[in-house]
Amino acid sequence: MKIVVIGGTGLIGSQTVNQLKLSGHEVVAASPNNGVNTLTGEGLKEVLQGAQVVVDVSNSPSFADDDVMHFFKTANENLLPAEKAAGVQHHIALSVVGTQKLQASGYFRAKQVQEDMIKASGIPYTIVHATQFFEFAGGIVQMSTVDGKVILPAANIQPIASKDVAAFMAQTALQQPVNKTLEIGGPEKFDMAVWVKQYLQATHKSYNVASDANALYSGAPIEADTIVPEAAVFLGKTKYADWIVIPENQR
Ligand SMILES: NC(=O)c1ccc[n+]([C@@H]2O[C@H](COP(=O)([O-])OP(=O)(O)OC[C@H]3O[C@@H](n4cnc5c(N)ncnc54)[C@H](OP(=O)(O)O)[C@@H]3O)[C@@H](O)[C@H]2O)c1
């Protein structure tokens, strides 16, 4: 079977490609760096020829509201018809737990458009909603810093190691489409500020961290369990405290 991984050079994509290669299938990592661009359509027809399964784990290079909407809309306008023409039998995409509840955020509006386009495409699909990756703690600090202070929503988070997400994506690629959304998360639920403080302490970064019931997450209001899975079908095994102490190049 031929499996194409769109965004196959990224954090999740490269690990998904490695996992899938172990299964003995033909696996192609597709990204602009190797001649496949979903925004321009370059290389799409060629790479999809003979493919049965497509895993889309691409992401927008810019998170500005207009850029991210342009990215997911245009990429799927090109990718989904090209898959249909090539006879792809299963489209798997990675999105985020709580996307439907975070529509005040430009990023999550764009992810919703991606999901809606997949559902309307007529291609059998599986959408995976994952929680925040362990590797994204620094990103949360960045997007929550105001005047040198990290102000986090008073909400919970159930982060997952990217390698566990990739293992689930690879497993899903080898199964039949379910035509619905599956939620996955990490093994432990934290208060967001407690988790971010663990990250800052382990990486020797000093920031002032505070919780604020009115703080936004990625520009959207959030309740206690908005970004926690409601019914996870899979929980990563890797615990954050064990992972954060491993040197980055050995994770
Ligand atoms: N961050 C989180 O905590 C989190 C949680 C849940 C779900 N997600 C979702 O997980 C997905 C993957 O995230 P990630 O962190 O693995 O992303 P990433 O490391 O930033 O990788 C992005 C990938 O997309 C590719 N790409 C960029 N522009 C492209 C284009 N025009 N055509 C084709 N490929 C393109 C990149 O290719 P090049 O290397 O060639 O640039 C790269 O392979 C995203 O869709 C995100 O919404 C993220």
The ligand as an SDF file (V2000), in Angstrom:
LIG
                    3D

 48 52  0  0  0  0  0  0  0  0999 V2000
    1.0740   22.0140   18.4490 N   0  0  0  0  0  0  0  0  0  0  0  0
    0.1990   21.2710   19.0890 C   0  0  0  0  0  0  0  0  0  0  0  0
    0.2550   21.1340   20.3240 O   0  0  0  0  0  0  0  0  0  0  0  0
   -0.9010   20.5640   18.2990 C   0  0  0  0  0  0  0  0  0  0  0  0
   -1.8680   19.8410   18.9940 C   0  0  0  0  0  0  0  0  0  0  0  0
   -2.8170   19.1270   18.2580 C   0  0  0  0  0  0  0  0  0  0  0  0
   -2.7970   19.1470   16.8620 C   0  0  0  0  0  0  0  0  0  0  0  0
   -1.8500   19.8870   16.2130 N   0  0  0  0  0  0  0  0  0  0  0  0
   -1.8330   19.8510   14.7320 C   0  0  0  0  0  0  0  0  0  0  0  0
   -0.7440   19.0410   14.3450 O   0  0  0  0  0  0  0  0  0  0  0  0
   -0.4100   19.3240   12.9850 C   0  0  0  0  0  0  0  0  0  0  0  0
    1.0910   19.1600   12.7670 C   0  0  0  0  0  0  0  0  0  0  0  0
    1.8040   20.0170   13.6050 O   0  0  0  0  0  0  0  0  0  0  0  0
    3.4090   19.9590   13.6980 P   0  0  0  0  0  0  0  0  0  0  0  0
    3.7810   20.6860   14.9360 O   0  0  0  0  0  0  0  0  0  0  0  0
    3.9140   18.5650   13.4570 O   0  0  0  0  0  0  0  0  0  0  0  0
    3.8120   20.8640   12.4460 O   0  0  0  0  0  0  0  0  0  0  0  0
    5.2810   21.3320   11.9720 P   0  0  0  0  0  0  0  0  0  0  0  0
    6.3530   20.6340   12.7400 O   0  0  0  0  0  0  0  0  0  0  0  0
    5.2790   22.8180   11.9510 O   0  0  0  0  0  0  0  0  0  0  0  0
    5.3600   20.7730   10.4800 O   0  0  0  0  0  0  0  0  0  0  0  0
    4.5870   21.3600    9.4740 C   0  0  0  0  0  0  0  0  0  0  0  0
    4.7430   20.5400    8.2100 C   0  0  0  0  0  0  0  0  0  0  0  0
    3.8970   21.1340    7.2140 O   0  0  0  0  0  0  0  0  0  0  0  0
    4.6530   21.2290    6.0190 C   0  0  0  0  0  0  0  0  0  0  0  0
    4.1390   22.2840    5.1590 N   0  0  0  0  0  0  0  0  0  0  0  0
    4.1870   23.6320    5.3410 C   0  0  0  0  0  0  0  0  0  0  0  0
    3.6830   24.2700    4.2650 N   0  0  0  0  0  0  0  0  0  0  0  0
    3.2990   23.2890    3.3830 C   0  0  0  0  0  0  0  0  0  0  0  0
    2.7370   23.3030    2.0830 C   0  0  0  0  0  0  0  0  0  0  0  0
    2.4630   24.4560    1.4540 N   0  0  0  0  0  0  0  0  0  0  0  0
    2.5050   22.1170    1.4720 N   0  0  0  0  0  0  0  0  0  0  0  0
    2.7890   20.9460    2.0810 C   0  0  0  0  0  0  0  0  0  0  0  0
    3.3270   20.8630    3.3070 N   0  0  0  0  0  0  0  0  0  0  0  0
    3.5770   22.0280    3.9580 C   0  0  0  0  0  0  0  0  0  0  0  0
    6.0650   21.5200    6.4890 C   0  0  0  0  0  0  0  0  0  0  0  0
    6.9660   21.2460    5.4280 O   0  0  0  0  0  0  0  0  0  0  0  0
    8.4480   21.9080    5.3120 P   0  0  0  0  0  0  0  0  0  0  0  0
    9.2490   21.2300    6.3720 O   0  0  0  0  0  0  0  0  0  0  0  0
    8.8740   21.5860    3.9420 O   0  0  0  0  0  0  0  0  0  0  0  0
    8.2540   23.3750    5.5670 O   0  0  0  0  0  0  0  0  0  0  0  0
    6.1760   20.5230    7.6430 C   0  0  0  0  0  0  0  0  0  0  0  0
    6.4640   19.2450    7.1430 O   0  0  0  0  0  0  0  0  0  0  0  0
   -0.9960   20.7220   12.7000 C   0  0  0  0  0  0  0  0  0  0  0  0
   -1.9940   20.6060   11.7200 O   0  0  0  0  0  0  0  0  0  0  0  0
   -1.5920   21.1700   14.0280 C   0  0  0  0  0  0  0  0  0  0  0  0
   -2.8200   21.8660   13.8650 O   0  0  0  0  0  0  0  0  0  0  0  0
   -0.9270   20.5810   16.8920 C   0  0  0  0  0  0  0  0  0  0  0  0
  1  2  1  0
  2  3  2  0
  2  4  1  0
  4  5  1  0
  4 48  2  0
  5  6  2  0
  6  7  1  0
  7  8  2  0
  8  9  1  0
  8 48  1  0
  9 10  1  0
  9 46  1  0
 10 11  1  0
 11 12  1  0
 11 44  1  0
 12 13  1  0
 13 14  1  0
 14 15  2  0
 14 16  1  0
 14 17  1  0
 17 18  1  0
 18 19  2  0
 18 20  1  0
 18 21  1  0
 21 22  1  0
 22 23  1  0
 23 24  1  0
 23 42  1  0
 24 25  1  0
 25 26  1  0
 25 36  1  0
 26 27  1  0
 26 35  1  0
 27 28  2  0
 28 29  1  0
 29 30  1  0
 29 35  2  0
 30 31  1  0
 30 32  2  0
 32 33  1  0
 33 34  2  0
 34 35  1  0
 36 37  1  0
 36 42  1  0
 37 38  1  0
 38 39  2  0
 38 40  1  0
 38 41  1  0
 42 43  1  0
 44 45  1  0
 44 46  1  0
 46 47  1  0
M  CHG  2   8   1  16  -1
M  END
$$$$
